[in-house]
């Protein structure tokens, strides 16, 4: 796993893409709209991401289900969209 500066740079770039989407779309849309817009902006910023990434959940070695991440960026950073209803 990358540590230190590369992780800070990736996080900084991701926050920039999220702010760009927030400023462009504003509040009140469905989460799917923000997910699509964020995926597009991350691609434009040169960040690789997997949308709706399924992650297995297990307890004591027994699989109990899947958790779906909105985005997994560069295989390291989890990004979950939570749209705001107000500005």
C-alpha positions as a printed NumPy array, in Angstrom:
array([[  0.   ,   0.   ,   0.   ],
       [  1.24 ,   3.477,  -0.809],
       [  1.831,   5.615,   2.251],
       [  2.641,   9.231,   2.929],
       [  2.795,  11.758,   0.123],
       [  1.291,   9.634,  -2.71 ],
       [ -1.782,   8.885,  -0.594],
       [ -2.096,  12.552,   0.403],
       [ -1.844,  13.611,  -3.247],
       [ -4.514,  11.115,  -4.32 ],
       [ -6.832,  12.239,  -1.514],
       [ -6.289,  15.904,  -2.408],
       [ -7.135,  15.186,  -6.063],
       [-10.236,  13.219,  -5.062],
       [-11.487,  16.03 ,  -2.835],
       [-10.977,  18.402,  -5.767],
       [-13.128,  16.237,  -8.038],
       [-15.84 ,  15.983,  -5.374],
       [-15.885,  19.758,  -4.903],
       [-16.091,  20.272,  -8.663],
       [-19.133,  17.959,  -8.843],
       [-20.725,  19.613,  -5.814],
       [-20.269,  23.099,  -7.276],
       [-21.577,  22.032, -10.693],
       [-24.643,  20.069,  -9.565],
       [-25.595,  21.594,  -6.229],
       [-27.89 ,  19.855,  -3.761],
       [-31.059,  17.819,  -4.195],
       [-30.32 ,  15.272,  -6.928],
       [-30.475,  11.513,  -6.576],
       [-27.294,   9.774,  -5.475],
       [-26.898,   8.068,  -8.877],
       [-26.398,  11.45 , -10.579],
       [-23.571,  12.345,  -8.2  ],
       [-22.004,   8.89 ,  -8.638],
       [-21.929,   9.231, -12.424],
       [-20.624,  12.793, -12.319],
       [-17.93 ,  11.882,  -9.793],
       [-16.816,   8.886, -11.859],
       [-16.488,  11.144, -14.896],
       [-14.506,  13.798, -13.   ],
       [-12.172,  11.204, -11.461],
       [-11.492,   9.792, -14.922],
       [-10.73 ,  13.297, -16.206],
       [ -8.376,  13.82 , -13.241],
       [ -6.492,  10.624, -14.095],
       [ -7.717,   8.69 , -11.056],
       [ -8.683,   5.066, -11.562],
       [-11.83 ,   4.019,  -9.769],
       [-14.174,   1.098,  -9.51 ],
       [-17.82 ,   2.022,  -9.08 ],
       [-20.211,  -0.133,  -7.073],
       [-17.288,  -2.274,  -5.905],
       [-18.56 ,  -5.39 ,  -4.104],
       [-16.609,  -6.264,  -0.965],
       [-17.359,  -9.529,   0.861],
       [-18.281,  -9.36 ,   4.546],
       [-17.479, -12.3  ,   6.796],
       [-17.755, -13.181,  10.459],
       [-15.407, -15.818,  11.865],
       [-14.616, -16.984,   8.346],
       [-18.26 , -17.296,   7.261],
       [-19.435, -15.066,   4.423],
       [-22.554, -13.147,   5.433],
       [-23.011, -10.816,   2.484],
       [-21.564,  -8.076,   0.357],
       [-20.939,  -4.393,   0.949],
       [-21.155,  -2.217,  -2.165],
       [-18.779,   0.753,  -2.143],
       [-19.842,   3.745,  -4.245],
       [-16.229,   4.121,  -5.444],
       [-12.888,   2.498,  -4.729],
       [-10.234,   4.954,  -5.936],
       [ -6.797,   3.682,  -6.932],
       [ -7.598,   0.48 ,  -5.027],
       [ -7.11 ,   2.32 ,  -1.724],
       [ -9.576,   5.115,  -1.038],
       [-13.272,   4.471,  -0.366],
       [-15.615,   7.267,  -1.483],
       [-19.289,   7.198,  -0.546],
       [-21.678,   9.83 ,  -1.92 ],
       [-24.22 ,  11.269,   0.456],
       [-26.212,  13.931,  -1.388],
       [-27.283,  16.984,   0.574],
       [-30.863,  18.145,   0.549],
       [-29.929,  21.752,   1.266],
       [-27.191,  24.086,   0.115]])
